[in-house]
Amino acid sequence: MAISISCSPCSSVNTMLSLSSSSQCLPSKLFFKPCKSFMLNSRPGIVVNCASSDMGSSSSSDYESFRQAHLPSFGLSSNGDARKPSYKWQRVLLKVSGEALAGDNAQNIDPKVTMAIAREVASVTRLGVEVAIVVGGGNIFRGSTWAGCSGLDRSSADYIGMMATVMNAIFLQATMESIGIPTRVQTAFRMSEVAEPYIRRRAIRHLEKGRVVIFAAGTGNPFFTTDTAAALRCAEINAEVVLKATNVNGVYDKDPRQNSDARLLDTLSYQDVITKELSVMDLTAITLCQENNIPVVVFNLNEEGNISRAIQGERVGTIIGGQRRAATAELQQ
């Protein structure tokens, strides 16, 4: 019987041979050949074939000890097949509205809601999914609502709303880090005492290192919503989908609060949202998603497990500009 494992690049062959001669922890019969069946990080590997006929139980144990100590597994099984992901997207952007953070509206921020979000995000980051978050600020201050009050102009009102999103972001960061999720907050304008400035390449690097990145302060410009900020950041960091977490189950053909016969829509095109004037995202945000082929999934944040189900491509909420694929179909590819 022969087994094949992946090991270090070809330059390390001499090292392994020298180890085998000195410590006798490699089997006596070895031969090496270039591995052409797979590539790891664009570098050739080596297949080590061990004849089991001359290996006793102690030799097998010694060899296994050597393999675990000196040969990186690279996340491969013994037959050389790479583990296939069970999720649909590798990098996602989660848009959390300020109203969703308020929960039952008893206070501006509901700690139970932020903890639920943190646990959901933790469950998917353990799968290797890279998660970025854009938070709204409507639970604290909405610029479009307060513009014109007591002489407050729209630009100033929007800037106050941007600072409200920073409050939400810092609260959410603290909650995530309390359960062991490394998190960074980046703001669209400088607030260096409390957060990093938004730098695209730094944000991507954080994601690649497994950190969650929370984008705050919208786009940094008045007259633009946090939905537009979500679409913009999604395009900039090359995320594959916008997951819009709200207090409703998805997009309905009518207002469900006023029409008992309102029907939940499973899929929509970008053009449907625009022509029917559906209040999913503002026109700027949905157009930006359309131009960059970014699907949008609208779902209810208050239902446990919805975030992970959305990432895995299961049927949850409404998907705009994309098609659903079952997770099992993704595994078979």
C-alpha positions as CSV (number, residue, x, y, z in Angstrom):
1,M,0.0,0.0,0.0
2,A,1.3,3.5,-0.8
3,I,0.3,6.8,0.5
4,S,0.8,10.2,-1.0
5,I,1.1,13.4,1.0
6,S,2.0,17.0,0.1
7,C,5.2,18.5,1.5
8,S,7.5,21.5,1.1
9,P,8.9,22.7,-2.2
10,C,11.6,20.8,-4.1
11,S,14.4,22.8,-2.5
12,S,13.8,21.1,0.8
13,V,14.5,17.5,-0.4
14,N,18.1,17.6,0.7
15,T,17.0,18.7,4.1
16,M,14.6,15.8,4.5
17,L,17.2,13.3,3.3
18,S,19.8,14.6,5.7
19,L,17.2,14.3,8.5
20,S,16.4,10.7,7.5
21,S,20.1,9.7,7.6
22,S,20.7,11.2,11.0
23,S,17.5,10.6,13.0
24,Q,16.2,7.6,11.0
25,C,12.7,9.0,11.2
26,L,12.0,8.5,7.5
27,P,11.2,5.1,6.0
28,S,14.0,3.3,4.3
29,K,12.4,3.2,0.8
30,L,11.7,6.6,-0.6
31,F,11.5,8.1,-4.0
32,F,10.6,11.6,-5.0
33,K,8.9,12.9,-8.1
34,P,7.6,16.4,-9.1
35,C,4.0,16.7,-8.2
36,K,2.0,17.7,-11.3
37,S,-1.5,16.9,-9.9
38,F,-1.9,20.2,-8.0
39,M,-0.2,23.5,-7.3
40,L,0.0,25.3,-4.0
41,N,0.5,29.0,-4.1
42,S,1.7,28.7,-7.7
43,R,4.7,26.6,-6.5
44,P,5.4,22.9,-7.3
45,G,5.3,20.5,-4.5
46,I,6.6,16.9,-4.0
47,V,4.8,13.6,-3.6
48,V,6.4,11.3,-1.1
49,N,5.6,7.6,-1.8
50,C,6.4,5.2,1.0
51,A,6.4,1.5,0.5
52,S,4.6,0.0,3.4
53,S,6.0,-3.5,3.0
54,D,9.2,-2.7,4.7
55,M,7.7,-0.5,7.4
56,G,6.9,-1.9,10.8
57,S,4.6,-0.3,13.3
58,S,7.4,1.6,14.9
59,S,8.6,3.0,11.5
60,S,5.1,4.1,10.7
61,S,4.9,5.9,14.0
62,D,8.3,7.5,13.5
63,Y,7.3,8.6,10.0
64,E,4.0,10.1,11.1
65,S,5.8,12.0,13.8
66,F,8.2,13.4,11.3
67,R,5.4,14.3,8.9
68,Q,3.5,16.2,11.6
69,A,6.7,18.0,12.8
70,H,8.3,18.9,9.5
71,L,5.8,18.7,6.6
72,P,3.0,21.3,6.4
73,S,-0.4,19.9,5.5
74,F,-1.5,23.0,3.5
75,G,-5.1,22.0,4.4
76,L,-5.0,18.9,2.2
77,S,-6.2,15.4,3.0
78,S,-4.1,12.2,2.5
79,N,-5.2,11.7,-1.0
80,G,-4.2,15.2,-2.1
81,D,-7.7,16.6,-2.6
82,A,-8.1,20.2,-1.4
83,R,-11.0,20.7,1.1
84,K,-13.9,22.3,-0.7
85,P,-15.7,25.3,0.8
86,S,-19.3,24.9,2.1
87,Y,-20.1,28.5,1.6
88,K,-21.2,30.5,-1.5
89,W,-19.1,33.6,-1.2
90,Q,-15.5,34.2,0.0
91,R,-15.7,37.9,0.8
92,V,-19.0,39.6,1.8
93,L,-20.1,43.0,2.9
94,L,-22.8,43.1,5.6
95,K,-24.9,46.2,5.7
96,V,-26.6,46.7,9.1
97,S,-29.1,49.4,9.4
98,G,-29.2,51.6,12.4
99,E,-32.9,50.7,13.0
100,A,-31.9,47.0,13.2
101,L,-29.3,47.8,16.0
102,A,-32.1,49.5,18.0
103,G,-33.9,46.2,18.5
104,D,-37.3,46.8,20.2
105,N,-36.5,50.6,20.2
106,A,-36.3,50.7,24.0
107,Q,-32.9,52.3,23.6
108,N,-30.6,53.5,20.8
109,I,-28.6,50.4,20.7
110,D,-29.7,47.0,22.0
111,P,-26.7,45.0,23.3
112,K,-28.6,41.7,22.6
113,V,-28.7,42.7,18.9
114,T,-25.0,43.5,18.7
115,M,-24.1,40.3,20.4
116,A,-26.3,38.3,18.0
117,I,-24.6,40.0,15.1
118,A,-21.1,39.3,16.6
119,R,-21.9,35.6,17.1
120,E,-23.3,35.2,13.6
121,V,-20.2,36.9,12.1
122,A,-17.9,34.7,14.3
123,S,-19.6,31.6,13.0
124,V,-18.9,32.5,9.3
125,T,-15.4,33.8,9.9
126,R,-14.5,30.4,11.3
127,L,-15.4,29.0,7.9
128,G,-12.8,31.3,6.3
129,V,-15.3,33.9,5.0
130,E,-13.9,37.4,4.9
131,V,-16.5,39.8,6.4
132,A,-16.7,43.6,6.1
133,I,-19.5,45.6,7.7
134,V,-21.1,49.0,7.0
135,V,-23.3,50.3,9.7
136,G,-26.1,52.9,9.5
137,G,-26.8,55.6,12.1
138,G,-30.6,56.0,11.9
139,N,-31.1,54.7,15.5
140,I,-29.2,57.7,16.8
141,F,-29.6,60.5,14.2
142,R,-30.9,60.6,10.6
143,G,-29.7,63.7,8.7
144,S,-32.5,63.7,6.1
145,T,-35.1,63.9,9.0
146,W,-33.4,66.7,10.9
147,A,-32.4,68.9,8.0
148,G,-34.1,72.2,8.3
149,C,-34.8,72.0,12.0
150,S,-33.5,75.1,14.0
151,G,-31.6,76.3,10.9
152,L,-29.7,73.0,10.5
153,D,-28.8,72.6,6.8
154,R,-28.7,69.3,5.1
155,S,-24.9,69.0,4.9
156,S,-24.4,69.6,8.6
157,A,-27.2,67.2,9.4
158,D,-25.6,64.5,7.3
159,Y,-22.3,65.0,9.0
160,I,-23.9,64.5,12.4
161,G,-25.5,61.3,11.0
162,M,-22.0,60.1,9.9
163,M,-20.7,60.6,13.4
164,A,-23.7,58.5,14.6
165,T,-22.5,55.6,12.5
166,V,-19.1,55.9,14.1
167,M,-20.8,55.4,17.5
168,N,-22.5,52.3,16.3
169,A,-19.3,51.0,14.8
170,I,-17.3,51.4,18.0
171,F,-20.0,49.7,20.0
172,L,-20.2,46.8,17.5
173,Q,-16.4,46.5,17.5
174,A,-16.3,46.3,21.3
175,T,-18.9,43.5,21.3
176,M,-17.1,41.5,18.6
177,E,-13.7,41.7,20.3
178,S,-15.3,40.7,23.6
179,I,-15.9,37.2,22.0
180,G,-12.5,37.0,20.4
181,I,-13.1,38.4,16.9
182,P,-10.3,40.7,15.8
183,T,-12.0,43.8,14.5
184,R,-10.9,47.1,12.9
185,V,-13.0,50.3,12.5
186,Q,-12.2,52.5,9.5
187,T,-13.9,55.9,9.0
188,A,-14.4,57.9,5.9
189,F,-12.9,61.0,7.5
190,R,-10.1,61.1,10.1
191,M,-10.9,60.3,13.7
192,S,-7.5,58.9,14.5
193,E,-8.0,58.8,18.3
194,V,-10.8,56.2,17.9
195,A,-10.5,54.5,14.5
196,E,-8.3,54.1,11.5
197,P,-8.8,56.2,8.4
198,Y,-10.3,54.4,5.4
199,I,-7.4,53.0,3.3
200,R,-8.5,50.5,0.7
201,R,-5.4,48.4,0.6
202,R,-5.1,48.3,4.4
203,A,-8.8,47.2,4.6
204,I,-8.2,44.4,2.2
205,R,-5.1,43.3,4.1
206,H,-7.1,43.2,7.3
207,L,-9.7,41.0,5.6
208,E,-7.0,38.7,4.3
209,K,-5.6,38.3,7.8
210,G,-9.0,37.1,9.1
211,R,-10.1,40.4,10.7
212,V,-13.5,41.9,10.5
213,V,-13.5,45.5,9.1
214,I,-16.3,47.9,10.0
215,F,-16.6,50.9,7.7
216,A,-18.1,53.9,9.4
217,A,-19.0,57.5,8.5
218,G,-20.6,56.5,5.2
219,T,-18.9,57.8,2.2
220,G,-17.6,60.8,4.0
221,N,-19.8,63.1,1.9
222,P,-23.3,64.6,2.6
223,F,-26.3,63.6,0.5
224,F,-25.1,60.0,0.2
225,T,-26.8,57.2,2.2
226,T,-25.0,54.4,4.0
227,D,-26.6,52.1,1.5
228,T,-24.5,53.9,-1.2
229,A,-21.5,53.6,1.1
230,A,-22.1,49.8,1.3
231,A,-22.3,49.5,-2.5
232,L,-19.2,51.6,-2.9
233,R,-17.1,49.8,-0.3
234,C,-18.2,46.5,-1.7
235,A,-16.9,47.4,-5.1
236,E,-13.7,48.8,-3.7
237,I,-12.7,45.8,-1.7
238,N,-13.8,43.3,-4.3
239,A,-16.5,41.8,-2.2
240,E,-18.9,39.5,-4.0
241,V,-22.2,40.4,-2.4
242,V,-24.0,43.0,-0.3
243,L,-26.0,41.4,2.6
244,K,-28.5,43.9,3.7
245,A,-29.7,43.1,7.2
246,T,-33.0,44.8,8.1
247,N,-36.1,44.4,10.3
248,V,-38.2,42.8,7.5
249,N,-38.0,39.4,5.9
250,G,-37.1,40.8,2.5
251,V,-38.7,42.7,-0.3
252,Y,-42.5,42.7,-0.7
253,D,-44.6,43.6,-3.6
254,K,-46.6,45.9,-1.2
255,D,-46.0,47.4,2.2
256,P,-46.6,44.5,4.5
257,R,-47.5,46.8,7.4
258,Q,-50.4,48.2,5.4
259,N,-51.4,45.3,3.2
260,S,-52.1,41.9,4.7
261,D,-51.9,40.2,1.3
262,A,-48.4,41.5,0.6
263,R,-46.2,38.8,-1.0
264,L,-42.5,38.2,-0.3
265,L,-40.5,38.3,-3.5
266,D,-37.8,35.6,-3.9
267,T,-35.7,37.2,-6.7
268,L,-35.6,40.6,-8.4
269,S,-33.6,42.3,-11.1
270,Y,-32.0,45.6,-10.6
271,Q,-34.3,47.1,-13.2
272,D,-37.4,45.8,-11.2
273,V,-36.2,47.7,-8.2
274,I,-35.6,50.9,-10.2
275,T,-38.8,50.9,-12.3
276,K,-41.1,49.8,-9.5
277,E,-39.5,52.2,-7.1
278,L,-39.1,49.6,-4.4
279,S,-37.8,51.0,-1.2
280,V,-34.9,48.5,-0.9
281,M,-31.9,50.8,-1.4
282,D,-31.7,54.3,-2.8
283,L,-31.3,54.7,-6.6
284,T,-27.6,55.6,-6.4
285,A,-26.8,52.4,-4.4
286,I,-28.8,50.0,-6.6
287,T,-27.3,51.6,-9.7
288,L,-23.8,51.2,-8.4
289,C,-24.5,47.5,-7.6
290,Q,-25.9,47.0,-11.1
291,E,-22.9,48.6,-12.8
292,N,-20.5,46.4,-10.9
293,N,-22.6,43.2,-11.0
294,I,-22.9,43.0,-7.2
295,P,-25.9,41.0,-6.0
296,V,-27.9,42.2,-3.0
297,V,-29.5,39.9,-0.4
298,V,-32.2,41.6,1.8
299,F,-33.1,39.5,4.9
300,N,-34.3,39.8,8.4
301,L,-31.5,40.3,10.9
302,N,-33.7,39.3,13.9
303,E,-34.0,35.7,12.8
304,E,-31.2,33.6,14.3
305,G,-28.8,32.1,11.7
306,N,-29.9,34.2,8.8
307,I,-26.5,35.7,8.2
308,S,-24.8,32.3,7.9
309,R,-27.6,31.0,5.8
310,A,-27.4,33.9,3.4
311,I,-23.6,33.4,2.9
312,Q,-24.1,29.7,2.2
313,G,-26.6,30.5,-0.5
314,E,-29.6,29.1,1.2
315,R,-33.1,30.5,0.5
316,V,-33.4,33.5,2.8
317,G,-35.0,36.9,2.2
318,T,-34.9,38.4,-1.3
319,I,-31.9,38.3,-3.7
320,I,-31.5,41.2,-6.2
321,G,-29.5,40.8,-9.4
322,G,-28.4,37.2,-8.8
323,Q,-29.6,33.6,-8.7
324,R,-29.8,31.3,-5.8
325,R,-27.5,28.2,-5.6
326,A,-27.8,25.5,-3.1
327,A,-24.8,24.9,-0.9
328,T,-24.8,21.3,-1.9
329,A,-24.5,22.2,-5.5
330,E,-21.5,24.4,-4.6
331,L,-19.9,21.4,-2.9
332,Q,-20.2,19.2,-5.9
333,Q,-18.4,21.6,-8.3
